[in-house]
C-alpha cells in the first residue's frame, strides 16, 4: 500500500539517483545542509480521493536551499535546478521516473517559485517546487 512515507522515500530515491551532490531530506531536518532539497507537505488535509474511488492525489512541496557567497553564482546554480532539462533539473529528474521508484501511479513537478530572501545578508538562495502525486490504495 502506498503511503506518504513511501512517496517521500520515492522522491528522495529518484532525485538523489539523478542529481549528484544534492542532499535530499524526505522530512524537514533540524539543521539542513545546503545544497539540499526538503520534502514538505503542502496540504494539512493529506491525500484527496479522486472520482474513481481508488486513486488519491496529494500535493507536496520540495524546498531547494542553496548557499553561495557570490550572488551571481547562487543565481546561476538556482537556474540549473529550475531548468526544464539538464543534469541538475528537478523537473527532468522526476519526469524520468514519474512512478517515484514504484511508490506512485504518476507524479509531476510544477514551475518553482522563488524564496523571498535578501541574498546579500543571508547568502541563501532557493525556491519551492510543487509536486502533484497520484497513487492508488493498495498499490
C-alpha positions in Angstrom: 0.0 0.0 0.0 1.4 3.4 -1.0 1.6 5.9 1.8 3.1 9.3 2.3 6.4 7.8 3.7 6.8 5.6 0.6 6.1 8.6 -1.6 8.7 10.8 0.2 11.2 7.9 0.0 10.4 7.5 -3.7 11.0 11.2 -4.4 14.3 11.0 -2.5 15.4 7.9 -4.5 14.6 9.5 -7.8 16.2 12.9 -7.2 19.3 11.6 -5.3 19.8 9.0 -8.0 19.9 11.6 -10.8 21.3 14.8 -9.3 24.8 14.3 -7.8 25.7 16.4 -4.8 22.2 17.4 -3.8 21.2 16.2 -0.4 17.5 15.1 -0.3 15.7 15.1 3.0 12.4 13.2 3.0 11.4 15.1 6.1 12.3 18.6 7.2 15.5 18.3 9.3 16.6 20.4 12.3 19.7 21.6 10.5 19.6 21.2 6.7 22.9 21.5 4.9 22.8 23.2 1.5 22.7 22.3 -1.3 19.6 20.4 -0.3 16.0 19.6 -1.2 13.5 19.2 1.6 10.2 17.4 1.0 7.3 19.0 2.9 3.6 18.6 3.0 1.6 21.3 1.1 -1.8 20.4 2.5 -2.6 19.6 6.1 -5.5 17.6 4.9 -3.3 14.9 3.3 -4.4 12.9 0.3 -7.7 13.5 -1.5 -9.7 10.7 -3.1 -10.4 11.2 -6.8 -13.6 10.4 -8.7 -12.7 6.8 -9.5 -12.5 6.0 -5.7 -9.3 4.1 -6.0 -6.8 6.8 -6.8 -5.6 9.5 -4.4 -3.9 12.8 -5.1 -1.5 14.6 -2.7 0.3 17.8 -3.2 3.7 18.2 -1.7 6.4 20.9 -1.8 10.1 20.4 -2.4 12.1 23.3 -1.0 15.5 23.8 -2.6 18.1 25.6 -0.5 21.5 26.8 -1.8 24.2 28.8 -0.1 26.7 31.0 -2.1 29.0 33.8 -1.1 28.8 35.3 -4.6 25.3 36.3 -5.7 25.8 35.6 -9.5 27.0 32.1 -8.7 24.0 31.5 -6.5 21.5 32.6 -9.1 23.3 30.6 -11.8 23.1 27.4 -9.8 19.4 28.1 -8.9 18.7 28.4 -12.7 20.2 25.0 -13.3 17.8 23.4 -10.8 14.8 25.3 -12.1 15.6 24.5 -15.7 13.2 22.0 -17.5 16.2 19.9 -18.6 19.8 19.2 -17.7 21.8 17.4 -15.2 20.6 19.4 -12.2 16.9 19.8 -13.3 14.4 18.8 -10.6 11.6 18.6 -13.2 13.7 16.4 -15.5 14.7 14.1 -12.7 11.1 13.4 -11.6 10.0 13.1 -15.3 12.5 10.2 -15.8 10.6 8.2 -13.2 7.1 9.6 -12.5 6.3 6.5 -10.5 8.7 7.7 -7.9 10.6 4.4 -7.7 7.3 2.5 -7.7 5.6 4.4 -4.9 3.1 6.3 -7.1 0.9 6.0 -10.1 2.2 9.3 -11.5 3.9 12.5 -10.4 4.7 15.8 -12.0 6.5 18.9 -10.9 5.2 22.4 -11.5 7.3 25.5 -12.0 9.2 26.7 -9.0 8.6 29.9 -7.0 11.5 31.8 -5.5 12.2 32.3 -1.9 11.7 35.8 -0.6 15.1 36.3 1.0 17.7 39.1 1.0 20.6 37.2 -0.6 23.1 39.9 0.3 22.6 39.2 4.0 21.8 35.5 4.2 23.7 34.3 1.1 20.9 31.8 0.8 19.1 31.1 -2.5 16.2 28.8 -3.1 12.8 28.0 -4.4 9.8 25.8 -3.9 8.8 23.2 -6.4 5.2 22.0 -6.1 4.8 18.3 -6.9 1.5 16.6 -7.5 1.4 12.8 -6.9 -1.3 10.3 -7.8 -1.2 6.9 -6.1 -3.5 4.0 -5.7 -4.6 2.5 -2.4 -3.1 -1.0 -2.1 -0.6 -0.3 -4.9 
